[in-house]
């Protein structure tokens, strides 16, 4: 023991190792004697002696396990919301878009971020970097447009419209932290009305599903944003 009343780290390590070895020995003895005897004799004996009851008990467990496996490996489907156009029929008429909406729907969120980065590269943006992940502070993709402006993109691969809280969080980092000249938020399934109102007020470019479809199908990002803005003003 040290003068300050604490134990030496080496002694603490040795004591911990002794306790761990003792616990492991007790656990191993229990597994190889009591538990193994119960499993191979008592439990198995009851199962073989009551096959119908065993099948009745095991059936729901196996059914739940099968459903969980099917859910884990089944392809994810995303509903289409208010700012969505019909996808499938129109997509078949297109020549060869870089991405189709059904492909974007089925992507993992990280792959969706990379797809947005690839679309920026296609449009001629420079120094395109995919920086999404823990600690990105809302900057999934960073790039520079033809005017040298810094474009910071956050990608939301949500199964529902993006809400105002996410937009507010992005607004708090895009310019103050990342010094974005053009903050862009991409929502796979669009944005709520409150989120769009906040985006307009804070001068954020919100790319909803309709604009994303145009962008994915070949229209440059800024042109796709302008087209939706024109259509919204014409409909107002």
Secondary structure as UniProt FT lines:
FT   TURN            3..4
FT   HELIX           9..30
FT   HELIX           31..35
FT   HELIX           36..37
FT   HELIX           38..43
FT   HELIX           44..49
FT   HELIX           51..73
FT   TURN            82..83
FT   HELIX           88..93
FT   HELIX           101..106
FT   HELIX           109..122
FT   TURN            123..124
FT   STRAND          126..130
FT   TURN            134..135
FT   TURN            137..138
FT   STRAND          141..144
FT   TURN            146..147
FT   STRAND          150..156
FT   HELIX           164..174
FT   TURN            175..178
FT   STRAND          182..187
FT   TURN            188..189
FT   HELIX           193..201
FT   TURN            202..203
FT   STRAND          205..207
FT   HELIX           209..216
FT   TURN            217..218
FT   HELIX           221..235
//
